[in-house]
Amino acid sequence: MINLYWKNATEKVVGPEHGLTSEDLAGVAPSVEAAHAALMDQVRHGQPGYTALPDHPSYPSQVKQLAARFRENTTDLVVLGIGGSALGAIAIQNALHPATYNLISDKKRGGPRLFVLDNVDPALIADTFKCLRRRLETTLFNVISKSGETAETAAQFMIVREMLRERLGDKFASRIVATTDAEKGTLHEIARQDGYATLPVPGDVGGRFSVLSPVGLFPAAMTGVDIDAMLAGAVAMKQRLANPKWRENPACVLAAVKVLMFNRKGKPLHVMMPYSNRLYMLADWYRQIWAESLGKRLSVDGQREVFTGPTPIKALGTTDQHSQVQLYREGPNDKLVVFLEVDKHPADVRIPDSFADVDGMAYLAKSKLSKLLAAEKSATEYALAVSKRPSVTLRFNGITPQSIGEFFYLYEFVTSLAGEMLGINTYDQPAVELGKQATFALMGRKGYEEQAKEMKPILREDKNYLA
Ligand code: PA5
């Protein structure tokens, strides 16, 4: 279960210049209520597409069937994908398995090791494949691409396909699962011709909203995550978020706080700071959904330039107390911090009573690390508040498949509401597309010759500026 605590973002704690006043809240009410009503209207028709994923009639069973087939004979699972096709799998893996998961022996681990290759850094790819060389026959590659044409994923896939063909000959196709558009696209076509097992990326769900589709579910199921429980968490959150009383609805409150902080309190930077290593990659997932969905040049009707979007930042408690908090407290007052806090951690450790006579250490004796972590979080929250820096906290009762499912759905919904309130199209990413096309042009793809010409004046190197 996740709850939102937001008093530290109000004038009661950080004063009226940086905190939300009752006037601010009264002022935002019509906008958040209208955004919620508009969104719920779409939800009733299964839109936006991600809202239909928690209780989808067939995806979970499709995923479980395929996972059951491959779990038997797979020691290593390698996800080839980037952006929305990778970040969900990384976040789930990081949250629901120990950090040492890949180091556990095959017998004890209970599922394959997981590698998510979300870059084309040659050293990353070479090192990973070197490590898998002796286990290639039992390695499964899950290539995930909605468009089927993203250069990074396409390149990785081509390398893997050749590697498998060399080693396994005719049987190479049996070690690839393609997650892609069910009806069209380059990868779809290749999967059909080569005969891979496939899973669908729903046509109406963008990459960054796809974690609860087969995109995120298959890698999770392969490593033994209870995907039914994760989806049940998302369903429970979906039901909670249907509540039209906005002050009782955590998504509405969070969207309202964030939009007010951005529009009225001079807080364009929105930090997510989990006090849990397990939850750290949720912050990475959040960075993408927030940035790609809300960072937009045009208004939703395409008529006005608005150049909007709060900048998402990730930080880790307590680690970044010793790196970022100096800036957060004394630098520009331009940030809203969203803490993630855990009531019951998956494991705990008691500090021994080793130095009863040493003042600088004795106070720690016999406490659990969870207590120290919680105290550090409260201390940071307090220190920020003293400097009039607003924060809110998302409280997780535990790190379970349920709470992770809740989190994903909550933040997807908050993103949709914030997009409505900011008056932009939450679901496109025109600026990302240009980068993809420019890469095609630079790599000599047919049909992109004009694009290559256009790019020359900017990319031509000028030695006068080499220092
Ligand atoms: O959210 C998005 O739309 C993007 O981040 C995509 O997920 C990313 O660019 C990868 O695209 P594709 O799945 O088509 O390879």
Boltz pocket constraint, residues with backbone or C-beta under 6 A from the ligand:
constraints:
  - pocket:
      binder: B
      contacts: [[A, 82], [A, 83], [A, 84], [A, 85], [A, 144], [A, 145], [A, 146], [A, 147], [A, 148], [A, 149], [A, 150], [A, 153], [A, 206], [A, 207], [A, 208], [A, 209], [A, 292], [A, 429], [A, 432]]
      max_distance: 6.0
